[in-house]
Amino acid sequence: MNRVSREELEKENKKLKEQLWEAILWMKRQIQESTLRIGKEKISKFMKKIRKDYLDAEQVEIIKQEIENYFGKVIEKSPKNTTERIIDAELYWFQLQKYPNMDGTAIIMTYQKILDLWVDEYIVKPYRKYEKILTIDIARPQNANETILYNAIYKKHTISFSKLFPLIQKTTQSKIVNHFHDFLQQEEMKYWKLFHNEIFFKKYTQIVNSEVFWKKRHSDKISFIEAKETRKIIIGDFQDHTGILYLLLEKSSK
């Protein structure tokens, strides 16, 4: 797979921008020469829309290239629409960098959705099929963790990325949760060691402790710094392959 450097992308973008302005100038001349009576305000709005649509399309292409360079083939086994959601999140991030006083919640919620769908696809759905599940009586869950598992199995509820965190703690003392640990430690599951890898676990803890996936997005806006730090933990600025999303997709692609 050929890799395109950022310098080459920038050179290509410069060329495309020059072509855009040539097209805009041509359209201006056509409008001026036209017999159609179009007000100056409508022309101005029309031109702004052309520029915005072009720049959005240009940014999407840059993001697509970054996704390809960073994730490579591991993105192929990701849950449906993962790539599209990453593009959405990065477009929000692009805007937030231009207007850092904006609320960064849209970025956080989009990446949260990606991680939640990964948990549902690669943890929850296989757990419902776990052959030993029938030997575990959770008809009367005794605490929040048992309730989460009960609802996931019998009520088809999802388990969010945040709610998965307490369920993977080694210190948990519960027959039901320990059964869940047995499931995660199966050789074909592959995720127990990843969850407890020092780098991954530290980053997972940072996200949970920051509460950006829970309290803050319901009660307060997400600041530029919070969005920046969370994004870096998840995708490593498209450079660091210890970003948790990369590590999850890498595991599930094997």
BALOBA-1460 file (C-alpha; in Angstrom, 3 decimals):
// residues 254
<rec num="1" residu="m" x="0.000" y="0.000" z="0.000"/>
<rec num="2" residu="n" x="1.493" y="3.314" z="-1.082"/>
<rec num="3" residu="r" x="1.865" y="5.891" z="1.652"/>
<rec num="4" residu="v" x="1.327" y="9.538" z="0.869"/>
<rec num="5" residu="s" x="3.354" y="11.971" z="2.938"/>
<rec num="6" residu="r" x="1.807" y="15.018" z="4.555"/>
<rec num="7" residu="e" x="4.040" y="17.207" z="2.357"/>
<rec num="8" residu="e" x="2.602" y="15.574" z="-0.756"/>
<rec num="9" residu="l" x="-0.929" y="16.045" z="0.573"/>
<rec num="10" residu="e" x="-0.283" y="19.707" z="1.267"/>
<rec num="11" residu="k" x="1.191" y="20.177" z="-2.210"/>
<rec num="12" residu="e" x="-1.851" y="18.517" z="-3.768"/>
<rec num="13" residu="n" x="-4.204" y="20.597" z="-1.619"/>
<rec num="14" residu="k" x="-2.450" y="23.799" z="-2.721"/>
<rec num="15" residu="k" x="-2.936" y="22.801" z="-6.333"/>
<rec num="16" residu="l" x="-6.616" y="22.012" z="-5.733"/>
<rec num="17" residu="k" x="-7.145" y="25.360" z="-4.018"/>
<rec num="18" residu="e" x="-5.646" y="27.163" z="-7.002"/>
<rec num="19" residu="q" x="-7.998" y="25.262" z="-9.269"/>
<rec num="20" residu="l" x="-10.913" y="26.144" z="-6.991"/>
<rec num="21" residu="w" x="-10.195" y="29.866" z="-7.183"/>
<rec num="22" residu="e" x="-9.858" y="29.673" z="-10.952"/>
<rec num="23" residu="a" x="-13.300" y="28.074" z="-11.062"/>
<rec num="24" residu="i" x="-14.718" y="30.700" z="-8.694"/>
<rec num="25" residu="l" x="-13.356" y="33.544" z="-10.831"/>
<rec num="26" residu="w" x="-14.827" y="31.922" z="-13.913"/>
<rec num="27" residu="m" x="-18.223" y="31.622" z="-12.224"/>
<rec num="28" residu="k" x="-18.081" y="35.223" z="-11.099"/>
<rec num="29" residu="r" x="-17.489" y="36.320" z="-14.676"/>
<rec num="30" residu="q" x="-20.355" y="34.147" z="-15.861"/>
<rec num="31" residu="i" x="-22.677" y="35.617" z="-13.252"/>
<rec num="32" residu="q" x="-21.629" y="39.168" z="-14.092"/>
<rec num="33" residu="e" x="-22.179" y="38.564" z="-17.807"/>
<rec num="34" residu="s" x="-25.441" y="36.741" z="-17.293"/>
<rec num="35" residu="t" x="-28.749" y="38.415" z="-17.980"/>
<rec num="36" residu="l" x="-30.146" y="36.761" z="-14.846"/>
<rec num="37" residu="r" x="-30.942" y="39.293" z="-12.123"/>
<rec num="38" residu="i" x="-29.208" y="37.784" z="-9.125"/>
<rec num="39" residu="g" x="-28.727" y="40.043" z="-6.128"/>
<rec num="40" residu="k" x="-25.267" y="40.584" z="-4.679"/>
<rec num="41" residu="e" x="-26.321" y="38.959" z="-1.413"/>
<rec num="42" residu="k" x="-27.368" y="35.740" z="-3.148"/>
<rec num="43" residu="i" x="-24.127" y="35.672" z="-5.128"/>
<rec num="44" residu="s" x="-22.123" y="36.107" z="-1.915"/>
<rec num="45" residu="k" x="-23.985" y="33.258" z="-0.185"/>
<rec num="46" residu="f" x="-23.529" y="31.080" z="-3.241"/>
<rec num="47" residu="m" x="-19.777" y="31.674" z="-3.248"/>
<rec num="48" residu="k" x="-19.476" y="30.992" z="0.485"/>
<rec num="49" residu="k" x="-21.303" y="27.696" z="0.041"/>
<rec num="50" residu="i" x="-18.967" y="26.671" z="-2.787"/>
<rec num="51" residu="r" x="-15.916" y="27.432" z="-0.673"/>
<rec num="52" residu="k" x="-17.341" y="25.644" z="2.388"/>
<rec num="53" residu="d" x="-18.350" y="22.534" z="0.423"/>
<rec num="54" residu="y" x="-14.939" y="22.384" z="-1.212"/>
<rec num="55" residu="l" x="-13.001" y="22.857" z="2.013"/>
<rec num="56" residu="d" x="-15.122" y="20.220" z="3.796"/>
<rec num="57" residu="a" x="-14.468" y="17.766" z="0.965"/>
<rec num="58" residu="e" x="-10.775" y="18.602" z="1.061"/>
<rec num="59" residu="q" x="-10.595" y="17.998" z="4.805"/>
<rec num="60" residu="v" x="-12.454" y="14.689" z="4.475"/>
<rec num="61" residu="e" x="-9.820" y="13.474" z="2.006"/>
<rec num="62" residu="i" x="-7.028" y="14.437" z="4.413"/>
<rec num="63" residu="i" x="-8.774" y="12.589" z="7.265"/>
<rec num="64" residu="k" x="-9.333" y="9.502" z="5.109"/>
<rec num="65" residu="q" x="-5.622" y="9.426" z="4.286"/>
<rec num="66" residu="e" x="-4.712" y="9.782" z="7.969"/>
<rec num="67" residu="i" x="-7.069" y="6.924" z="8.880"/>
<rec num="68" residu="e" x="-5.551" y="4.699" z="6.188"/>
<rec num="69" residu="n" x="-1.983" y="5.525" z="7.213"/>
<rec num="70" residu="y" x="-2.655" y="5.049" z="10.930"/>
<rec num="71" residu="f" x="-5.005" y="2.064" z="11.093"/>
<rec num="72" residu="g" x="-4.040" y="0.206" z="7.943"/>
<rec num="73" residu="k" x="-5.789" y="-3.161" z="7.679"/>
<rec num="74" residu="v" x="-6.944" y="-3.261" z="11.314"/>
<rec num="75" residu="i" x="-9.847" y="-0.966" z="10.407"/>
<rec num="76" residu="e" x="-11.299" y="-3.667" z="8.143"/>
<rec num="77" residu="k" x="-12.747" y="-5.705" z="11.053"/>
<rec num="78" residu="s" x="-14.165" y="-2.702" z="12.878"/>
<rec num="79" residu="p" x="-17.899" y="-2.407" z="13.618"/>
<rec num="80" residu="k" x="-20.075" y="-0.979" z="10.852"/>
<rec num="81" residu="n" x="-19.604" y="2.742" z="10.075"/>
<rec num="82" residu="t" x="-16.503" y="3.068" z="12.256"/>
<rec num="83" residu="t" x="-14.555" y="4.874" z="9.533"/>
<rec num="84" residu="e" x="-17.436" y="7.247" z="8.847"/>
<rec num="85" residu="r" x="-17.739" y="8.054" z="12.552"/>
<rec num="86" residu="i" x="-14.002" y="8.728" z="12.845"/>
<rec num="87" residu="i" x="-14.331" y="11.144" z="9.918"/>
<rec num="88" residu="d" x="-17.233" y="12.883" z="11.667"/>
<rec num="89" residu="a" x="-15.273" y="13.182" z="14.920"/>
<rec num="90" residu="e" x="-12.236" y="14.553" z="13.109"/>
<rec num="91" residu="l" x="-14.322" y="17.119" z="11.225"/>
<rec num="92" residu="y" x="-15.635" y="18.292" z="14.611"/>
<rec num="93" residu="w" x="-12.028" y="18.399" z="15.853"/>
<rec num="94" residu="f" x="-11.010" y="20.425" z="12.785"/>
<rec num="95" residu="q" x="-13.688" y="22.996" z="13.641"/>
<rec num="96" residu="l" x="-12.800" y="23.014" z="17.343"/>
<rec num="97" residu="q" x="-9.198" y="23.869" z="16.522"/>
<rec num="98" residu="k" x="-10.405" y="26.909" z="14.596"/>
<rec num="99" residu="y" x="-12.865" y="27.896" z="17.333"/>
<rec num="100" residu="p" x="-11.398" y="26.561" z="20.615"/>
<rec num="101" residu="n" x="-14.141" y="28.116" z="22.738"/>
<rec num="102" residu="m" x="-16.735" y="25.857" z="21.135"/>
<rec num="103" residu="d" x="-18.139" y="22.881" z="23.031"/>
<rec num="104" residu="g" x="-16.139" y="19.726" z="22.268"/>
<rec num="105" residu="t" x="-18.962" y="17.367" z="23.256"/>
<rec num="106" residu="a" x="-19.648" y="16.270" z="19.653"/>
<rec num="107" residu="i" x="-16.105" y="14.892" z="19.349"/>
<rec num="108" residu="i" x="-16.339" y="12.983" z="22.625"/>
<rec num="109" residu="m" x="-19.794" y="11.557" z="21.915"/>
<rec num="110" residu="t" x="-18.736" y="10.345" z="18.467"/>
<rec num="111" residu="y" x="-15.653" y="8.537" z="19.759"/>
<rec num="112" residu="q" x="-17.693" y="7.173" z="22.665"/>
<rec num="113" residu="k" x="-20.166" y="5.716" z="20.163"/>
<rec num="114" residu="i" x="-17.307" y="4.012" z="18.298"/>
<rec num="115" residu="l" x="-15.960" y="2.422" z="21.490"/>
<rec num="116" residu="d" x="-19.435" y="1.419" z="22.718"/>
<rec num="117" residu="l" x="-20.160" y="-0.339" z="19.424"/>
<rec num="118" residu="w" x="-16.836" y="-2.178" z="19.635"/>
<rec num="119" residu="v" x="-17.772" y="-3.455" z="23.116"/>
<rec num="120" residu="d" x="-21.172" y="-4.596" z="21.849"/>
<rec num="121" residu="e" x="-19.737" y="-6.366" z="18.807"/>
<rec num="122" residu="y" x="-16.713" y="-8.069" z="20.345"/>
<rec num="123" residu="i" x="-17.621" y="-8.506" z="24.012"/>
<rec num="124" residu="v" x="-21.391" y="-8.437" z="24.628"/>
<rec num="125" residu="k" x="-22.625" y="-10.447" z="21.643"/>
<rec num="126" residu="p" x="-20.105" y="-13.291" z="22.137"/>
<rec num="127" residu="y" x="-20.847" y="-13.342" z="25.871"/>
<rec num="128" residu="r" x="-24.544" y="-13.919" z="25.239"/>
<rec num="129" residu="k" x="-23.582" y="-17.041" z="23.330"/>
<rec num="130" residu="y" x="-21.111" y="-18.269" z="25.910"/>
<rec num="131" residu="e" x="-21.949" y="-21.923" z="26.421"/>
<rec num="132" residu="k" x="-21.528" y="-21.833" z="30.189"/>
<rec num="133" residu="i" x="-23.871" y="-18.917" z="30.712"/>
<rec num="134" residu="l" x="-26.751" y="-21.281" z="31.552"/>
<rec num="135" residu="t" x="-24.901" y="-22.529" z="34.612"/>
<rec num="136" residu="i" x="-24.879" y="-19.058" z="36.180"/>
<rec num="137" residu="d" x="-27.954" y="-17.928" z="38.103"/>
<rec num="138" residu="i" x="-28.283" y="-14.156" z="37.866"/>
<rec num="139" residu="a" x="-32.018" y="-13.963" z="38.216"/>
<rec num="140" residu="r" x="-31.482" y="-11.744" z="41.255"/>
<rec num="141" residu="p" x="-28.512" y="-9.442" z="40.638"/>
<rec num="142" residu="q" x="-27.107" y="-8.119" z="43.905"/>
<rec num="143" residu="n" x="-25.214" y="-5.026" z="42.751"/>
<rec num="144" residu="a" x="-24.662" y="-2.649" z="39.844"/>
<rec num="145" residu="n" x="-22.129" y="-4.862" z="38.050"/>
<rec num="146" residu="e" x="-24.367" y="-7.927" z="38.220"/>
<rec num="147" residu="t" x="-27.294" y="-5.834" z="36.988"/>
<rec num="148" residu="i" x="-25.265" y="-4.677" z="33.993"/>
<rec num="149" residu="l" x="-24.472" y="-8.281" z="33.029"/>
<rec num="150" residu="y" x="-28.035" y="-9.458" z="33.671"/>
<rec num="151" residu="n" x="-29.487" y="-6.716" z="31.462"/>
<rec num="152" residu="a" x="-26.950" y="-7.394" z="28.727"/>
<rec num="153" residu="i" x="-27.810" y="-11.103" z="28.610"/>
<rec num="154" residu="y" x="-31.531" y="-11.228" z="29.256"/>
<rec num="155" residu="k" x="-32.754" y="-7.806" z="28.187"/>
<rec num="156" residu="k" x="-30.380" y="-7.305" z="25.252"/>
<rec num="157" residu="h" x="-28.998" y="-4.100" z="26.751"/>
<rec num="158" residu="t" x="-25.633" y="-2.836" z="25.580"/>
<rec num="159" residu="i" x="-22.643" y="-2.342" z="27.858"/>
<rec num="160" residu="s" x="-20.953" y="0.988" z="27.333"/>
<rec num="161" residu="f" x="-17.179" y="1.361" z="27.257"/>
<rec num="162" residu="s" x="-17.365" y="3.152" z="30.617"/>
<rec num="163" residu="k" x="-19.529" y="0.470" z="32.258"/>
<rec num="164" residu="l" x="-17.214" y="-2.265" z="31.018"/>
<rec num="165" residu="f" x="-14.387" y="-0.815" z="33.120"/>
<rec num="166" residu="p" x="-15.556" y="-2.011" z="36.581"/>
<rec num="167" residu="l" x="-16.459" y="-5.383" z="35.071"/>
<rec num="168" residu="i" x="-12.846" y="-6.123" z="34.156"/>
<rec num="169" residu="q" x="-11.347" y="-5.271" z="37.548"/>
<rec num="170" residu="k" x="-9.360" y="-8.200" z="38.911"/>
<rec num="171" residu="t" x="-10.344" y="-7.319" z="42.466"/>
<rec num="172" residu="t" x="-14.057" y="-7.842" z="41.869"/>
<rec num="173" residu="q" x="-15.482" y="-10.476" z="44.227"/>
<rec num="174" residu="s" x="-18.647" y="-11.821" z="42.643"/>
<rec num="175" residu="k" x="-19.483" y="-15.241" z="41.265"/>
<rec num="176" residu="i" x="-21.248" y="-13.701" z="38.286"/>
<rec num="177" residu="v" x="-18.542" y="-11.181" z="37.452"/>
<rec num="178" residu="n" x="-15.861" y="-13.827" z="37.948"/>
<rec num="179" residu="h" x="-17.732" y="-15.917" z="35.418"/>
<rec num="180" residu="f" x="-17.500" y="-12.980" z="33.044"/>
<rec num="181" residu="h" x="-13.746" y="-12.909" z="33.691"/>
<rec num="182" residu="d" x="-13.552" y="-16.609" z="32.792"/>
<rec num="183" residu="f" x="-15.250" y="-15.776" z="29.520"/>
<rec num="184" residu="l" x="-12.796" y="-12.945" z="28.769"/>
<rec num="185" residu="q" x="-9.814" y="-15.155" z="29.541"/>
<rec num="186" residu="q" x="-10.692" y="-17.734" z="26.904"/>
<rec num="187" residu="e" x="-7.878" y="-17.993" z="24.387"/>
<rec num="188" residu="e" x="-10.130" y="-17.078" z="21.476"/>
<rec num="189" residu="m" x="-11.328" y="-13.889" z="23.190"/>
<rec num="190" residu="k" x="-7.844" y="-12.308" z="23.318"/>
<rec num="191" residu="y" x="-8.930" y="-9.239" z="25.279"/>
<rec num="192" residu="w" x="-8.163" y="-9.997" z="28.944"/>
<rec num="193" residu="k" x="-4.425" y="-9.440" z="28.568"/>
<rec num="194" residu="l" x="-5.020" y="-6.301" z="26.521"/>
<rec num="195" residu="f" x="-7.390" y="-4.843" z="29.109"/>
<rec num="196" residu="h" x="-4.743" y="-5.369" z="31.776"/>
<rec num="197" residu="n" x="-1.784" y="-4.287" z="29.701"/>
<rec num="198" residu="e" x="-0.142" y="-1.464" z="31.694"/>
<rec num="199" residu="i" x="-0.319" y="1.148" z="28.924"/>
<rec num="200" residu="f" x="-3.868" y="0.284" z="27.861"/>
<rec num="201" residu="f" x="-5.189" y="0.078" z="31.426"/>
<rec num="202" residu="k" x="-3.639" y="3.440" z="32.330"/>
<rec num="203" residu="k" x="-5.302" y="5.137" z="29.366"/>
<rec num="204" residu="y" x="-8.609" y="3.384" z="30.031"/>
<rec num="205" residu="t" x="-8.434" y="4.620" z="33.644"/>
<rec num="206" residu="q" x="-7.705" y="8.177" z="32.496"/>
<rec num="207" residu="i" x="-10.824" y="8.259" z="30.341"/>
<rec num="208" residu="v" x="-13.058" y="6.809" z="33.048"/>
<rec num="209" residu="n" x="-11.688" y="9.123" z="35.750"/>
<rec num="210" residu="s" x="-12.085" y="12.184" z="33.540"/>
<rec num="211" residu="e" x="-15.835" y="11.406" z="33.299"/>
<rec num="212" residu="v" x="-15.974" y="12.886" z="29.792"/>
<rec num="213" residu="f" x="-18.089" y="9.893" z="28.702"/>
<rec num="214" residu="w" x="-20.587" y="10.438" z="31.488"/>
<rec num="215" residu="k" x="-21.062" y="13.327" z="33.896"/>
<rec num="216" residu="k" x="-19.417" y="16.142" z="31.960"/>
<rec num="217" residu="r" x="-21.286" y="15.597" z="28.721"/>
<rec num="218" residu="h" x="-24.587" y="15.723" z="30.586"/>
<rec num="219" residu="s" x="-23.888" y="18.657" z="32.890"/>
<rec num="220" residu="d" x="-21.196" y="20.805" z="31.330"/>
<rec num="221" residu="k" x="-19.453" y="21.473" z="28.056"/>
<rec num="222" residu="i" x="-16.280" y="19.656" z="27.053"/>
<rec num="223" residu="s" x="-13.349" y="22.074" z="26.917"/>
<rec num="224" residu="f" x="-10.781" y="22.213" z="24.145"/>
<rec num="225" residu="i" x="-8.138" y="20.681" z="26.454"/>
<rec num="226" residu="e" x="-10.442" y="17.836" z="27.521"/>
<rec num="227" residu="a" x="-11.348" y="17.063" z="23.903"/>
<rec num="228" residu="k" x="-7.693" y="17.213" z="22.846"/>
<rec num="229" residu="e" x="-6.485" y="14.901" z="25.634"/>
<rec num="230" residu="t" x="-9.317" y="12.390" z="25.170"/>
<rec num="231" residu="r" x="-8.814" y="12.303" z="21.406"/>
<rec num="232" residu="k" x="-5.086" y="11.676" z="21.919"/>
<rec num="233" residu="i" x="-5.790" y="8.759" z="24.269"/>
<rec num="234" residu="i" x="-8.197" y="7.208" z="21.768"/>
<rec num="235" residu="i" x="-6.415" y="7.658" z="18.421"/>
<rec num="236" residu="g" x="-2.924" y="8.794" z="19.433"/>
<rec num="237" residu="d" x="-3.071" y="11.855" z="17.173"/>
<rec num="238" residu="f" x="-2.887" y="9.372" z="14.263"/>
<rec num="239" residu="q" x="0.762" y="8.739" z="15.172"/>
<rec num="240" residu="d" x="0.998" y="6.778" z="18.433"/>
<rec num="241" residu="h" x="-0.110" y="3.165" z="17.972"/>
<rec num="242" residu="t" x="-0.888" y="2.808" z="21.659"/>
<rec num="243" residu="g" x="-4.115" y="4.725" z="21.127"/>
<rec num="244" residu="i" x="-6.800" y="2.549" z="22.704"/>
<rec num="245" residu="l" x="-8.971" y="2.397" z="19.601"/>
<rec num="246" residu="y" x="-6.039" y="1.166" z="17.533"/>
<rec num="247" residu="l" x="-5.175" y="-1.482" z="20.147"/>
<rec num="248" residu="l" x="-8.788" y="-2.715" z="20.299"/>
<rec num="249" residu="l" x="-9.148" y="-2.924" z="16.538"/>
<rec num="250" residu="e" x="-5.750" y="-4.567" z="16.209"/>
<rec num="251" residu="k" x="-6.802" y="-7.320" z="18.624"/>
<rec num="252" residu="s" x="-10.202" y="-7.902" z="17.064"/>
<rec num="253" residu="s" x="-8.699" y="-8.052" z="13.560"/>
<rec num="254" residu="k" x="-6.502" y="-11.067" z="14.426"/>
